[in-house]
């Protein structure tokens, strides 16, 4: 049983109290609940099963809560114990808290206080488990569930660290926000998180970009027959379809303000109302969202709620761009060449070493998605020969937005303090020599790659290199 779904264990010798407490917790979406009317049954249960929270009556025959509390705290310190008793005795309450009780409630307990106490205790239980998992992930270098990440091709150390973090938070019921540039594979990370969690329900995905509030509410929460014109039957919303599983909301930065309020309520209360219904529903689906936008900037602009942002940021995951995963480039390139060749019924051509050098100096604004498109386009144009042509890659790198890779990467540096000119201002010829030398350095002296970076032909670069060799100090006139 996953820690995110551990039971609340009720121990009380009064059957009507057990029934009422179980019904109350179930009605607020807190499940499962296990009851014992004899305190002697609790310890054997804990020896073979796990508990999320224990609600313990203090005065019971045979084995009282006074006897059980210190044994539970000593042997199962990770489990919060809520003491519920009819004793209105300050000394007794102080004694229980000193023994390690999470809280002390006096019968009859007000319903809202009882439910909120159990919810807080479950949250504390989850945080304790997450801290332990994170501590373990810092010690253990290997991913414990590699099959859950098999759809993500990587050998990059930063990605393996990310996988271990995902394993550490997998059991948590708290929301997760996945950020990263477009095309980095945020949806694949969400799928991996769902697999590792072991949740019994499905993973249901929804792209919220462009949805108005009515469409968002209807899609997410569903509606009952007659809720509006054309609603001729009940519709089960995605949150219900994700029961016991994961609800993945992509492009969360584009969610309108009215819908943000409804999502916040769902996250806080775990409840919602289908359109046209007065019957409150409970949700146990884990919420995972993704964005390629800077939500902090959107908050400053008044386009994203601050309370929603901090509620979503319990477990943040940032997916690195492809330019920071250069170790993965050969692996991804080979995979996409084979995938494209199979899709187009062609023999997979060999990948020239020059291509890897060329791609390693390109910043990939579209990341892995762009790499895949580039490969498919190159394979589609491949007609003969055993080696893949680099021409289509060169064309894209040369023409992408009309800006060279070198210029795009150094725009901020030139505008800031990184470029410092002292003494005589350099001539165009000197600056030209510098750009050529820098391009050759980045291309590891590969003229074809350097020419692509500079946006000129290889023949033109060759002529310029000869001029530099002939006049190594440049024209200082």
C-alpha positions, 0 to 999 in steps of 0.5 A: 500500500502506498503511503499516500493512501494509508488508512486512518485507524480508529481505536475506541470501545464504543461502536457508535463512535467508530461508526460516526467517525468513519462515516464523517471521514469518508464523507470528507474524502478521507479513505480508507478508515479501519476501526478497532473496538478492542485496543488489544488488536492495534499492536498486532495490526501495526506489526504487519500493516502501516497506518497513516494516523491513529485516533486513540481513545484514552479509556478502554477496557483490556488495553487502554490508550494510556498504555498504548500511546507510549508503545506506539510513539516508541515503536512507530514514531512516524505515525501521528497519534490523535488522542480522543477522550471524554476526560476534560483534564488538563493534566491528562492532556499535558501528559499525553502531549509529553508522551508524543501525541499529535493532538488531544481532543475532548468528546464530543468533538466538533466535526470540522475540528476533528476532520481538520485535525486528521487532515493535518496529521495526514499531511505531517505523516506525508512530510515525514515520509518525504523527508526520509525519501529525500534523505535516502535519495541523497545517499543512493545514487541509483534510480530505484525504478528505472523501468518507470523512466524507460521512455526518457532517453538520457545518460545525463547526470542532472536528469538522473538526479531529477529521477531520484527526486521524482521517486522521493516525492512519488508517494506524496499527495501534494501537487507538483509543478513541472516547469521548463522550455517548450519541447523539453518533455514535461509531459514525459516527466509527468508520466514517469511521476505517475508510474513511480507513484503506483497509483491505481487510477489512470493518468488523465491529461488536459491542455488548459490553454485557450479554455474559457471558464465554462469549458474548463469547468465542464471539462474538469468537473463534468455536469449533470443532465439539464445543467445548461441548454444541450446538456441532455445527459450527465457528463463525467469530468476529468477529475472523476476519471482520474480518481485514484490517479493523476490529473495532469494540467498542461499550459497552466500559465494560460489558465484564466483567473476565474478558473484559477479560483476553482482550481485553488478550491479543488487543491485546498478542499479536495472537493468540487461541484459538477455543473448544475449539481448541488451535491459536493464530490470529493477527489483523491486525484493528484494534481500535476501541472506544467508550464513553459512560462515564468509564473512569478512574472505573471504574478507580478503582472496580475495574471496569475494568483499568488495563492495558487502559485504557492499551493502548486509549488509544493514539489517543483520540478524544472526540466533542463533544456537540450542545450544543457543535456549535450551528453544526451545528444548522440543518444537522442539523435540515433534514436530519432534517426532510427524512428524516422527511418522506420516510419518512412520505410527507409534504411537508417543512414549513418550519422556523420561526426560533423553533425554532432559537432554542429548540433552541439553548438546550436541552442535548440529553442524548440529543444527535443521536439525540435531535434526530432523534427529536424531529424525527420525532415533530414530523413525525408530528404535523404535519397541515397548514400549511407551517410546522412546529409547535413545540409538540412541541418545547416539550413535551419541553423543558418536561417533560424529566425535570421539570427546566427547562433553566436549572435543569439547567445551573445546578445545579452553579453554584448549589451551588458558588461561582458564586452569591454573595449579599451584602447583603440576601437577594433576595426571591422577586420579585427572583429571579423577575425575574432568571430572566425576564430571563435566559431572555429573554437566552438566547432572544434576546428571543423570548417563546415560547422564553423561556416554554418555558425557564421552563416557563410559557405565553407569555401568563403570561410576557407578564404577568410582563414587563409587571409588570417594566416597571411595577416595574423595580427589583422589590419590595425590601420 
